[in-house]
């Protein structure tokens, strides 16, 4: 995969949560292949067996029907998961992974209703969808050889699996490829909601970050509504006076921080109006840098 230079140089290619998920899936497959061949049946989700086998709503994501099935899912997780985990943090990434897996269960219960749901495909396709929505034009390599845009690769893989779902089964076991639609829908809805509801919170958190040699803002960005107009006018007047005074006392580092804050506000406005796919490479790096700074604080 092709990442920005700053990402590849500062962060490991494989992250903790992704590494743990791959390890668990490999161990389960090894036990299934060598010790207990019926493990996939015990972990797999079946609509007709609910609610007695409630745990299978999550456990099905760690069982696979073949080595090829396992390899394809783990490759997708390795390819698309680390950058999302770096951007969100391990806890949020694991929560999102489970959410997409549950999306596959919901779709299976509403639409498929037959066969045994096995494999991490719903969760992995959710991760792939989130990546393609956040970095659609990033270059990734199919089978480490063929360069493609992330959005193109994800759409192509999804359509391929959709065709397999229509055709039927593999090795006599219904893998229910169609359930992956639930993972994709869950990821799409989550990303849309996060982008639409998170802008004001991001702005407010950025506005309230104090610097070592910089006083806090005179007033918050989101000023509460007050019914008394004279009180609002008084606050605005005082704020303007303080801001005018600060202009003459800003040090060069403070001016740079002010410029970066204004640039971030411009990027957030652009996301609100045109969507995250409209950002340039420099704008995406600025957004990732500020996201990491907020998490560290």
CORSULJO-V13062 format. One line per field, one symbol per residue. ss: DSSP state (H for helix, E for strand, L for the rest). psi: psi as a letter, one per 30 degrees, with the letter a starting at -180 (. if undefined). A space follows every 50 residues. Layout:
# CORSULJO-V13062
ss: ???
psi: ???
This chain:
# CORSULJO-V13062
ss: LLLLHHHHHHLLLLLHHHHHHHHHHHHHHHHHHHLLLLHHHHHLELHHHL LLLLLHHHHHHHLLLLHHHHHHHHHHHHHHHHHHHHHHLHHHHHHHHHHH HHHHHHHHHHHHLLLLELLLHHHHHHHHHHHHHHLLLLEEEELLLEEEEH HHHHHHHHHHHHHHHHHLLELLELLLHHHHHHHHHHHHHHHHHHHHHLHH HHHHHHHLLLELLELLLLLLLLLLLLLLHHHHHHHHHHHHHHHHHHHLLL LHHHHHHHHHHHHHHHHHHHHHHHLHHHLLHHHHHHHHHHHHHHHHL
psi: kjlkeeeeffklekleeeeeeeeeeeeeeeeefeejfgeeeeflkkefgk gehefffefffgklfleeeeeeeeeeeeefeeeeeeefleeeeeeeeeee eeeeeeeeeeedglakjklgeeeeeeeeeeeeeeifgkkljkhgejklke eeeeeeeeeeeeeeeeeblkggkjfiefffeeeeeeeeeeeeeeeeffee eeeeeefgjklegklllelleikkkkfjeeeeeeeeeeeeeeeeefefgk leeeeeeeeeeeeeeeeeeeeeeflfffkleeeeeeeeeeeeeeee.
